[in-house]
Amino acid sequence: MVVEDWVEFTKQALNYMGHGYELYCPILIPESKESRASRIDRKLIDKYDAERGKDARYRAKKAGRANYAYIRHGLNALVLRAKGEEIIPDDPDRFYDMRSRPYSFTVGSWVSIRIGPARTGKKYTAYLTKEAYRNIKAVLRENIEHRRLDVFDKYYYRLESLPAFSGILSQMGELYCQVFY
């Protein structure tokens, strides 16, 4: 599945992870191959049989075989795998467990997102990476200290436009408390 928006990419990844697809293989398509991204998508979907219908996924799960899903936004792609016997036992693609190694990707020059285990409640959520969080906090503090409120407002409203994932919301709450008090 190819999505146009990074928020939709994150929502889809979280949806699959909430349904047991806890192993992932990150794929970064080189910029030189951007024009061939759809062929790369098709190759990976066919390799992992990621377009199975719900009945086929159900039968595979009952038989103890792994199910796969494919999501791509821009040049970032994920092959997600549910637990079970692998389709390709000697696969050179390496799958990581979401609980031990959260997935991170860059959205722009200002924001990087980490998808990992939630602190409470849902199994998984999206956060700002530590580096992005610290950079944002430093920019906000600097603008307050130097009384550049117009620049501060610009950054503040950019933060307000971030999606409302529980991890990002908790980070924004912490950030506002640390910057303003």
FITOR-333101 format. One record per residue (C-alpha): x, y negated, z negated; residue number from 1; residue in three letters. Coordinates in Angstrom, 2 decimals. Layout:
# FITOR-333101
- X, Y, Z, NUM, ALA
...
//
This chain:
# FITOR-333101
- 0.00, 0.00, 0.00, 1, MET
- 1.38, -3.36, 1.02, 2, VAL
- 0.17, -6.39, -0.95, 3, VAL
- 0.68, -10.06, -0.13, 4, GLU
- 0.86, -11.48, -3.66, 5, ASP
- 3.30, -10.61, -6.45, 6, TRP
- 0.46, -10.78, -8.97, 7, VAL
- -1.47, -8.12, -7.02, 8, GLU
- 1.75, -6.05, -6.79, 9, PHE
- 2.06, -6.21, -10.58, 10, THR
- -1.62, -5.40, -11.12, 11, LYS
- -1.40, -2.36, -8.85, 12, GLN
- 1.76, -1.11, -10.56, 13, ALA
- 0.17, -1.53, -14.01, 14, LEU
- -2.99, 0.23, -12.83, 15, ASN
- -1.04, 3.25, -11.59, 16, TYR
- 1.10, 3.30, -14.73, 17, MET
- -2.00, 3.29, -16.88, 18, GLY
- -3.17, 6.38, -14.99, 19, HIS
- -0.02, 8.41, -15.70, 20, GLY
- 2.38, 7.29, -12.96, 21, TYR
- 5.14, 6.54, -15.48, 22, GLU
- 8.17, 7.39, -13.33, 23, LEU
- 9.32, 4.96, -10.67, 24, TYR
- 11.91, 4.61, -7.94, 25, CYS
- 12.72, 0.96, -7.16, 26, PRO
- 13.36, 0.15, -3.51, 27, ILE
- 14.79, -3.11, -2.25, 28, LEU
- 14.49, -3.47, 1.50, 29, ILE
- 17.48, -5.38, 2.91, 30, PRO
- 16.69, -8.70, 4.55, 31, GLU
- 18.27, -7.44, 7.77, 32, SER
- 15.56, -4.73, 7.93, 33, LYS
- 12.62, -6.99, 7.06, 34, GLU
- 11.23, -6.72, 10.59, 35, SER
- 11.15, -2.92, 10.23, 36, ARG
- 9.49, -2.89, 6.79, 37, ALA
- 6.29, -1.31, 8.07, 38, SER
- 8.27, 1.60, 9.55, 39, ARG
- 10.09, 2.02, 6.24, 40, ILE
- 6.71, 2.01, 4.46, 41, ASP
- 5.37, 4.73, 6.75, 42, ARG
- 8.52, 6.83, 6.31, 43, LYS
- 8.28, 6.69, 2.49, 44, LEU
- 4.52, 7.28, 2.43, 45, ILE
- 4.96, 10.36, 4.64, 46, ASP
- 7.96, 11.61, 2.66, 47, LYS
- 6.08, 11.55, -0.65, 48, TYR
- 2.59, 12.18, 0.73, 49, ASP
- 1.47, 9.02, -1.09, 50, ALA
- -1.84, 8.65, 0.81, 51, GLU
- -3.58, 11.69, -0.63, 52, ARG
- -7.25, 11.39, -1.37, 53, GLY
- -8.58, 11.64, -4.90, 54, LYS
- -9.60, 15.29, -4.48, 55, ASP
- -6.13, 16.26, -3.23, 56, ALA
- -4.52, 14.37, -6.12, 57, ARG
- -6.84, 16.15, -8.55, 58, TYR
- -5.98, 19.59, -7.14, 59, ARG
- -2.25, 18.79, -7.21, 60, ALA
- -2.48, 17.67, -10.83, 61, LYS
- -4.37, 20.84, -11.79, 62, LYS
- -1.68, 22.93, -10.05, 63, ALA
- 1.08, 21.10, -11.97, 64, GLY
- 2.48, 19.20, -8.97, 65, ARG
- 3.45, 15.54, -9.05, 66, ALA
- 1.42, 12.85, -7.35, 67, ASN
- 3.02, 9.79, -5.76, 68, TYR
- 1.97, 6.23, -5.01, 69, ALA
- 3.69, 3.56, -2.92, 70, TYR
- 3.39, -0.22, -3.40, 71, ILE
- 5.32, -3.00, -1.65, 72, ARG
- 5.39, -6.78, -1.89, 73, HIS
- 7.82, -8.59, 0.36, 74, GLY
- 11.12, -6.76, 0.11, 75, LEU
- 10.38, -5.13, -3.28, 76, ASN
- 8.81, -1.70, -3.22, 77, ALA
- 7.99, 0.97, -5.78, 78, LEU
- 7.46, 4.68, -5.41, 79, VAL
- 5.53, 5.75, -8.51, 80, LEU
- 5.36, 9.37, -9.62, 81, ARG
- 3.10, 11.15, -12.06, 82, ALA
- 4.51, 13.98, -14.13, 83, LYS
- 4.61, 17.39, -12.53, 84, GLY
- 6.67, 19.50, -10.19, 85, GLU
- 8.39, 17.35, -7.57, 86, GLU
- 7.58, 17.70, -3.88, 87, ILE
- 11.25, 17.38, -2.94, 88, ILE
- 13.37, 19.05, -5.65, 89, PRO
- 16.75, 17.84, -4.31, 90, ASP
- 15.54, 14.30, -3.64, 91, ASP
- 18.35, 11.71, -3.46, 92, PRO
- 15.92, 9.02, -4.69, 93, ASP
- 16.31, 8.49, -8.41, 94, ARG
- 13.21, 8.11, -10.57, 95, PHE
- 13.34, 6.27, -13.88, 96, TYR
- 11.02, 6.52, -16.85, 97, ASP
- 9.14, 3.25, -17.41, 98, MET
- 9.39, 3.58, -21.20, 99, ARG
- 13.18, 3.80, -21.30, 100, SER
- 14.01, 1.53, -18.35, 101, ARG
- 11.42, -1.16, -17.53, 102, PRO
- 11.13, -2.32, -13.92, 103, TYR
- 12.19, -5.91, -13.12, 104, SER
- 11.81, -7.96, -9.96, 105, PHE
- 12.36, -11.57, -8.99, 106, THR
- 9.39, -13.68, -7.94, 107, VAL
- 11.17, -16.88, -6.98, 108, GLY
- 14.04, -19.04, -8.09, 109, SER
- 12.37, -19.70, -11.42, 110, TRP
- 10.55, -16.55, -12.55, 111, VAL
- 11.51, -12.90, -12.90, 112, SER
- 9.02, -10.29, -14.10, 113, ILE
- 9.63, -7.16, -16.17, 114, ARG
- 7.01, -4.42, -16.26, 115, ILE
- 7.36, -2.23, -19.31, 116, GLY
- 5.70, -0.81, -22.41, 117, PRO
- 3.31, -3.17, -24.18, 118, ALA
- 3.91, -4.16, -27.77, 119, ARG
- 0.36, -3.26, -28.75, 120, THR
- -2.84, -2.15, -27.10, 121, GLY
- -2.45, -1.12, -23.48, 122, LYS
- 0.34, 1.20, -22.46, 123, LYS
- 2.10, -1.19, -20.08, 124, TYR
- 2.13, -4.89, -19.32, 125, THR
- 4.15, -7.56, -17.52, 126, ALA
- 6.59, -9.93, -19.23, 127, TYR
- 9.00, -12.63, -18.17, 128, LEU
- 12.54, -11.26, -18.20, 129, THR
- 14.76, -12.43, -21.07, 130, LYS
- 16.81, -14.60, -18.75, 131, GLU
- 13.74, -16.29, -17.23, 132, ALA
- 12.20, -16.83, -20.68, 133, TYR
- 15.39, -18.40, -22.05, 134, ARG
- 15.84, -20.63, -18.99, 135, ASN
- 12.26, -21.88, -19.21, 136, ILE
- 12.63, -22.55, -22.93, 137, LYS
- 15.87, -24.48, -22.36, 138, ALA
- 14.33, -26.61, -19.58, 139, VAL
- 11.27, -27.46, -21.69, 140, LEU
- 13.37, -28.37, -24.75, 141, ARG
- 15.78, -30.47, -22.73, 142, GLU
- 12.96, -32.46, -21.15, 143, ASN
- 11.33, -33.06, -24.54, 144, ILE
- 14.62, -34.13, -26.13, 145, GLU
- 15.38, -36.57, -23.32, 146, HIS
- 11.76, -37.80, -23.23, 147, ARG
- 11.24, -36.93, -19.57, 148, ARG
- 7.59, -36.16, -20.02, 149, LEU
- 6.76, -36.26, -16.29, 150, ASP
- 9.29, -33.49, -15.60, 151, VAL
- 8.10, -31.62, -18.70, 152, PHE
- 4.51, -31.80, -17.43, 153, ASP
- 5.57, -30.37, -14.08, 154, LYS
- 7.16, -27.32, -15.72, 155, TYR
- 4.38, -26.97, -18.26, 156, TYR
- 1.71, -26.79, -15.55, 157, TYR
- 3.79, -24.26, -13.62, 158, ARG
- 3.75, -22.08, -16.75, 159, LEU
- 0.00, -22.50, -17.06, 160, GLU
- -0.41, -21.06, -13.57, 161, SER
- 1.30, -17.76, -14.47, 162, LEU
- -1.09, -14.78, -14.52, 163, PRO
- -2.69, -13.74, -17.80, 164, ALA
- -0.96, -10.43, -18.47, 165, PHE
- -0.86, -9.72, -22.21, 166, SER
- 2.95, -9.74, -22.32, 167, GLY
- 3.23, -13.09, -20.55, 168, ILE
- 0.49, -14.57, -22.75, 169, LEU
- 2.30, -13.54, -25.93, 170, SER
- 5.57, -14.97, -24.57, 171, GLN
- 3.86, -18.25, -23.68, 172, MET
- 2.42, -18.48, -27.20, 173, GLY
- 5.89, -17.92, -28.69, 174, GLU
- 7.40, -20.40, -26.26, 175, LEU
- 4.93, -23.15, -27.10, 176, TYR
- 5.51, -22.64, -30.84, 177, CYS
- 9.31, -22.76, -30.42, 178, GLN
- 9.35, -25.78, -28.10, 179, VAL
- 6.78, -27.95, -29.83, 180, PHE
- 7.64, -27.21, -33.47, 181, TYR
//
